[in-house]
Amino acid sequence: MNPKFAQYAHPEALVDGDWLQAHLTDPGIRIVESNEDVLLYDTGHIPGAVHIDWRGDLQDNTVRDYVPHEAFAAVCSKNGITPDTTVIFYGDKSNWWAAYALWVFRLYGHTRVKLLDGGRDKWRSEGRPLTREKSSHPHTQYPVPSKRHDQEIRAFYEDTLAHMQAKKPLIDVRSPGEFRGEITHMPEYPQEGVLRGGHVPGAKGVPWKTAANDDGTFKTYDELKKIYTENLGLKPDADIIAYCRIGERSSHTWFVLTYLLGYTRVRNYDGSWTEWGNRVRAPIEKGA
């Protein structure tokens, strides 16, 4: 095991490039690439990795929600995943989207999940093997999940409003400009338009990338503890909600708090600022 991982609350939640390269053909794992840029997979991916598109495969096209239980089971089945399969996620943007896909798998009760520390860019920078050959695996029969674990790791608008009113910890992981309300529209994401800038009253601004090194890997346990435990004063059993613009960056922070630091009551408000900033009568705070 990578010595850095041993310090984390759940070191089993991460793998590094050395480990993954040595286990590419293990029958009990499935490597999943999930990116913001859905075209990246075809330009070269880790041998054996399948592509799961967080938009097309995991999000419902008619309701602002995730796919029905049957559709999730179908995605797993076509990619050769069973409930006993350990799914190792990686992707672009320092694993923003990979962490989002991992979080969605957790919603449906799949707990055998890991991230490749550093994601796609670090794998490439280390000169590790890539292929353009689309991976295929024997079809499985993934059982339809009996429920979705929304109450455990997901927050809705009403939950977040009550959280704010109770003055419980809220972490806004967007950029400082977004937090202050100086940035509302991001041209590269026209589908995420928001009418008002600012943040949920009482939220603390801790950009997601604070937890990452320049190469996309996670910072050490001690560095993360200083950011979230010492600077924010969060207790191990704190009831925490994280949010961003659409839930992807806050999935990254959710992973850090849950798996690396061991916080046990962390939820991701995936409606995030696209919902809150457009919601009638939702309270907003501006400034640092």
HELIX and SHEET records of a PDB file:
HELIX    1   1 PHE A    5  GLN A    7  5                                   3    
HELIX    2   2 PRO A   11  ALA A   13  5                                   3    
HELIX    3   3 GLY A   17  ALA A   22  1                                   6    
HELIX    4   4 LEU A   40  THR A   43  1                                   4    
HELIX    5   5 HIS A   69  LYS A   78  1                                  10    
HELIX    6   6 LYS A   93  ASN A   95  5                                   3    
HELIX    7   7 TRP A   96  LEU A  107  1                                  12    
HELIX    8   8 GLY A  119  SER A  125  1                                   7    
HELIX    9   9 ASP A  150  ILE A  153  1                                   4    
HELIX   10  10 TYR A  157  GLN A  165  1                                   9    
HELIX   11  11 PRO A  176  ARG A  180  1                                   5    
HELIX   12  12 PRO A  190  GLU A  192  5                                   3    
HELIX   13  13 TRP A  208  ALA A  211  5                                   4    
HELIX   14  14 TYR A  221  LYS A  225  1                                   5    
HELIX   15  15 LYS A  226  GLU A  230  3                                   5    
HELIX   16  16 GLU A  248  PHE A  255  1                                   8    
HELIX   17  17 VAL A  256  LEU A  260  3                                   5    
HELIX   18  18 SER A  272  TRP A  276  1                                   5    
SHEET    1   A 5 LEU A  14  VAL A  15  0                                        
SHEET    2   A 5 VAL A 113  LEU A 116  1                                        
SHEET    3   A 5 THR A  86  TYR A  90  1                                        
SHEET    4   A 5 ILE A  29  GLU A  33  1                                        
SHEET    5   A 5 VAL A  50  HIS A  51  1                                        
SHEET    1   B 5 ARG A 154  ALA A 155  0                                        
SHEET    2   B 5 VAL A 266  TYR A 269  1                                        
SHEET    3   B 5 ILE A 240  TYR A 243  1                                        
SHEET    4   B 5 LEU A 170  ASP A 172  1                                        
SHEET    5   B 5 LYS A 204  GLY A 205  1                                        
END                                                                             
